[in-house]
Amino acid sequence: MTKAILRAKISFFDTQPQGRILNRFSADVGSNDDMLPQTLFDFSMILFIVLGAIATTITVLPFALLALPPLLWYFLSVRRTFVASTRELKRLEGMSRSPIFAMLGESLSGIATIRANASLQYFVTKFQEMHDAHTRAFFSFIASSRWFGFRMDSIMFLLMALVSFLSVLFQQQKWFNIDPAILGLSISMLLQLAGI
């Protein structure tokens, strides 16, 4: 991206706002340097916890396999909705961040003119409006993430409830011999999933 910007024609800089260019560089470098290693670590840790919990549950309670297909279908449908909406929300958030960078650059380069014309209050009000627009977009992204988190917690609650009720039912009816220690391990691993 740097090479493309350095070799761009002058007309590119005339048509693109300075804030949009700065926003792209700061967002890309920030995500690669700061967020990517932590995200990969979190993903691998959660993946192994989920696989371990589900494998333990299925080993201890094979009848839990009956609940996995509908819960997996629900997860995939919620995920599809979440990914589509957050992609647009992140795009809106990036678009609302660009004017902030542009205005900061313009204000710093023209601070003498702003003070000479007594336009400080106008720029403060304009900056607050831009900042409010960015905050609305960012809050929408946070709210959609909480919506997705609640749906994931409901999936874990349903799986935990089903495993608990079925294990008691199968033990009482003598349909399946369940070791209480391994059942406790399985339920504690499912509880760990609910806390993610």
C-alpha positions in Angstrom: 0.0 0.0 0.0 2.9 2.4 0.8 4.4 1.7 -2.6 1.1 2.4 -4.3 0.6 5.7 -2.4 4.2 6.9 -3.1 3.8 6.2 -6.8 0.3 7.6 -7.1 -0.4 10.5 -9.5 -1.1 14.0 -8.2 -4.7 13.7 -9.3 -5.1 10.9 -6.7 -4.2 13.3 -3.9 -6.5 16.0 -5.3 -9.5 13.6 -5.3 -8.9 11.8 -2.0 -9.2 13.6 1.3 -6.0 13.6 3.4 -7.9 12.1 6.4 -9.0 9.0 4.4 -5.4 8.3 3.4 -4.1 8.8 7.0 -7.0 6.7 8.3 -6.2 3.8 6.0 -2.5 3.8 7.1 -3.2 4.1 10.8 -6.0 1.4 10.7 -4.0 -1.1 8.7 -0.8 -0.7 10.7 -2.7 -0.7 14.0 -4.5 -3.9 13.1 -1.4 -5.7 11.9 0.9 -4.6 14.7 -1.4 -4.5 17.7 -4.5 -6.7 17.1 -3.4 -9.5 14.9 -1.1 -11.4 17.3 -3.6 -11.1 20.2 -6.5 -12.2 17.9 -4.6 -15.2 16.7 -3.7 -16.2 20.2 -7.3 -15.8 21.4 -8.6 -17.7 18.5 -6.3 -20.7 19.0 -6.9 -20.8 22.7 -10.7 -20.7 22.3 -10.6 -23.2 19.5 -8.8 -25.8 21.7 -11.1 -25.1 24.7 -14.2 -25.6 22.5 -12.9 -28.7 20.9 -11.8 -30.2 24.3 -15.1 -29.4 25.9 -17.2 -30.9 23.1 -15.0 -34.0 22.8 -15.2 -34.6 26.6 -19.0 -34.1 26.6 -19.5 -36.5 23.6 -17.2 -39.0 25.2 -19.0 -39.0 28.5 -22.5 -38.4 27.1 -22.8 -39.7 23.5 -26.5 -38.7 23.5 -25.4 -35.1 23.5 -24.7 -35.6 19.8 -28.4 -35.2 19.3 -28.3 -31.6 20.4 -25.3 -30.5 18.3 -26.8 -30.3 14.8 -29.6 -27.9 15.7 -27.3 -25.8 17.9 -24.7 -25.8 15.1 -27.3 -24.7 12.6 -28.4 -21.9 14.9 -24.7 -20.8 15.4 -24.1 -20.7 11.7 -27.2 -18.6 11.0 -26.4 -16.2 13.8 -22.8 -16.0 12.6 -23.8 -15.3 9.0 -26.0 -12.3 10.2 -23.3 -11.1 12.6 -20.5 -11.1 9.9 -22.6 -9.3 7.3 -23.7 -6.6 9.8 -20.3 -6.0 11.4 -18.6 -5.8 8.0 -20.9 -2.9 7.2 -20.6 -1.3 10.6 -16.8 -1.4 10.5 -17.0 0.2 7.0 -19.3 2.9 8.4 -17.0 3.4 11.4 -14.0 3.8 9.1 -15.8 6.3 6.9 -16.8 8.3 9.9 -13.3 8.3 11.2 -11.7 9.7 8.0 -13.3 13.2 8.3 -11.9 13.5 11.9 -8.4 12.9 10.6 -8.9 15.3 7.7 -10.3 18.0 10.0 -7.5 17.7 12.4 -4.9 18.0 9.6 -6.7 21.0 8.1 -7.1 22.7 11.5 -3.5 22.3 12.4 -2.3 23.6 9.1 -4.8 26.6 9.2 -4.8 27.4 12.9 -3.7 31.0 12.2 -6.5 31.6 9.8 -9.1 30.0 12.1 -8.0 32.3 15.0 -7.8 35.4 12.8 -11.4 34.9 11.6 -12.6 34.0 15.1 -14.0 30.7 13.7 -12.8 28.6 16.7 -16.3 27.8 17.9 -17.4 26.8 14.4 -14.6 24.3 14.2 -15.2 23.0 17.7 -18.9 22.4 16.9 -18.0 20.7 13.6 -15.5 18.5 15.3 -18.0 17.5 17.9 -20.5 16.5 15.2 -18.0 14.4 13.4 -16.9 12.8 16.6 -20.5 12.0 17.6 -21.0 10.4 14.1 -18.0 8.2 14.7 -19.1 7.3 18.2 -22.5 6.3 16.9 -20.9 4.0 14.4 -18.5 2.5 16.9 -21.2 2.0 19.5 -23.3 0.2 16.9 -20.4 -2.2 16.3 -20.0 -2.8 20.1 -23.8 -3.4 20.4 -23.7 -6.0 17.6 -20.8 -7.7 19.3 -22.8 -7.9 22.5 -25.8 -9.2 20.5 -23.7 -12.0 19.1 -22.2 -12.8 22.6 -25.6 -13.1 24.1 -26.6 -15.6 21.3 -23.5 -17.6 22.0 -24.3 -17.7 25.7 -27.8 -18.9 24.9 -26.4 -21.8 22.8 -24.1 -22.8 25.7 -27.0 -22.5 28.2 -29.1 -24.8 26.0 -26.3 -27.3 25.7 -25.6 -27.3 29.4 -29.3 -27.7 30.3 -29.7 -30.5 27.8 -26.6 -32.4 29.0 -27.6 -31.9 32.7 -31.2 -33.1 32.3 -30.4 -36.0 30.0 -27.6 -37.2 32.2 -29.9 -37.3 35.2 -32.7 -38.9 33.2 -30.4 -41.6 31.7 -28.9 -42.3 35.2 -32.3 -42.6 36.9 -33.7 -44.8 34.2 -30.5 -46.9 34.0 -30.3 -46.4 30.2 -26.7 -45.4 30.3 -24.1 -45.8 33.1 -22.5 -42.4 33.7 -19.4 -41.9 35.9 -20.2 -38.9 38.2 -16.6 -37.7 38.2 -16.3 -37.7 34.4 -19.7 -36.1 34.2 -18.5 -33.3 36.6 -15.4 -32.8 34.3 -17.7 -32.5 31.3 -20.0 -30.0 32.9 -17.2 -28.0 34.3 -15.6 -27.8 30.8 -19.0 -26.7 29.4 -19.2 -24.1 32.1 -15.8 -22.9 31.0 -17.2 -22.5 27.5 -20.1 -20.4 28.8 -17.6 -18.0 30.4 -15.8 -17.3 27.1 
